Amino acid sequence: MKNADYSALAAQFGTPLYIYDFDEIGQRYTALKSQFGAHKSLICYAVKANSNLSILKLLASLGAGFDCVSINEVKRAVLAGAKPYKIIFSGVGKSDDEIKTALEIGILMLNIESGAELERVEAVAKSLGKKANISIRINPNIDAKTHPYISTGLSENKFGVVIERARELYLKAHKSEYLEPVGCHFHIGSQLIDITPIHEAAVIVSDFVSELAAAGVELKFFDVGGGIGVRYDDESEPDLYTYAQGILAALKGKEMTIVCEPGRYIVANAGELLTKVLYEKVNGTKRFVIVDAAMNDLIRPSLYEAYHKVVALNAKNSDKTSKTDVVGPICESGDFLAKDIALPSQNSGDLLLIKSAGAYGFSMSSNYNSRLRAAEIAIENGKARLIRARESFEDLIRLEKGLI
Ligand code: LLP
């Protein structure tokens, strides 16, 4: 982060510490939004990438909408100031209670992922005497060519419904007194460096929308999901202009509002994880740098073998590097933040910066090994402020206390 005094931040807030550049988050949102020009668009930030309330508040203040996958994400968005009519609720397994609350809040639309779910939404809407705005998540059977764990657009994945089924569901919803089909949706995968699969999916879904219109089902929202990749190592980030133009071309003049649901693109490279070196050790020929952050703070390297650049903040240019694994204190061999990277020798108390940690970092963190989740801070106009306090032992045991 530009001009950040990491030693001072570590001294003030402790480590491990998530640091977010709020100016960068704002710029990324605006850069994407502006690509659609005069065409109606709604950028619904994918809350799962980082659900910190202050981040949601910042994006809401810029006019963003929100893509949520649990009712608690919806509630977070509302609490942060989101307009209900800019909130989308996606996900393969919404419960009746979640559907009910979403309808009561009056969100923009529920993204339906199966025939069974459509029936539940209809039943819940009926019980409330309301009409539910829905969109159906179409699985276009397109290979997003990304890590299998974050690929979602093939029929072998659990997400969405195939086009033939979507057609039946739209016609059914169209006839229902309690359902209003307003949009269509697809999301084929995450961390896409080559965005042509999104454009291919957009063409398939746009043709399908034309077909539905001919059958009397007029949709207003064309939701292309998230998935825009970012630079972790030496990838080149997709060009936003090309991204937007491909979607506009697929729409072939349709006046639908384009919705996109970027998560990673907005926050990944605006976030860093600051960690302190505890020890160095060598086992045989293998060098380890043991730090105070672990897989419970950032699980991406362990779960997806994801690469995050590590910067040695206390090193001088003249320091000689050697290969090392950067590991955490958790009792698992899979607890690593980086493998076989070149790093100068480290002293206890030196600081390391794990880059590109703003997306799916804190939001996937846990209390494994009874570790306390890290604090989070925002840097805005050069000033640091706490946006989530470090957990305490009291927080950790709160729900068990009194029950033993
Ligand atoms: N919309 C839907 C329906 C999604 O399922 C997702 C992500 C997004 C939008 C946002 O995708 P993005 O723009 O962030 O690529 N934990 C994994 C990523 C899982 C993504 C799940 N769905 C990781 O750390 O790489």
Residues whose N, C-alpha, C, O or C-beta is under 5 A from the ligand:
A	BS01	LLP	A46 A49 S90 I150 H187 G189 S190 Q191 G225 G226 G227 I228 E261 P262 G263 R264 Y265 R300 Y360
